[in-house]
């Protein structure tokens, strides 16, 4: 493993690495300090306006925690379930 794969990254640097990986690399929306450090670690390269992952950056990105898949949300089922719970708590008159 290279230094870039072992060096600890801040939360902000991880976010920037993810954004570069996903192609959300509009330079105006990326932190300049993060880009500078990621370049120094040789995790990103490319032009200053359009950064891209290096092979080491791709490997490092693959080790980052991924978001949990969001289950499908059915508003009608959720509402009916909540109504059922409320009705069950309602005292008998």
N, C-alpha and C positions, 0 to 999 in steps of 0.2 A: 504494500500500500504506500502511496505517496503521502507527503506532508499534507496536501490538500484534502486527502481522504481521512486523515487522522485528526486534523486541527479542529478544535471545537468551534462551532458556529453559534452566533447569537440567534435569538428567535427572529430578529429582523433580517439577518443574513439568510436564514433558512427560507423565509418568505420570499426574499429577492431571488434566491436560487430557484425556487418553485416557479416564480413568475417568468423567469428566463426560460426554464424548461418547458412551460406551457405556452410559450410564445407571447406572453403578455409583457413584452419588453419595450413598450413605449417609454423611452428614456426619461420623459417628463414625470413618469409615475414610479420610477425606481430610485431608491436611495443611493446617492452618489458615493457615500462612505462604504456602503455594502458592496457596490460594484467594484470599488477600488480594492477592497480586501479580497473579494472573490477572484478578481484578476490576479492579485498577488499570490493567491493560493493555487493559481492555474486551474480553477474550476470553471471559469468562463473565459471566452475570447471573442473574436468577431470584431466588427467595427464599433467605435465608440457609440454610435447611434443605434445599433442593432446587435446587442450581445447574444452569444449563443454558448451552449455548454460545450466544454471540452470532453474528451472521453473520460477523464478523471471526474469531471463535474457530473456526467451522466451516471457514473458509478455511485458518486456521493448522493445524488438525487434519489437513486433507487433505494438507498438505505434510510431515507427520511420517512418518518411516519406519514401514512396516507390517511386522508379523511375517511371516516366510517361511512359506508354507503347509507344514504338516506332511504328509509323505507317509504313506500308509497303512502300517502296520507289521504284517507277517504273522509272528508269532512262530515258526510252524512252518517257514517258508522260511528265516528267519534262523538257526534252530537247525540245520537241515539243511546250510545253507551253511557254518556254523562247523564242524560235524562233518566235512564234506568237506575243509575246509582242514586240520583236525587229522590226519585220516587220511592226507592227502597228505604231511604232514611226518613221519609215523611211519616210523622206519627199518625196513627189511626184516630179518627174522631168519633 
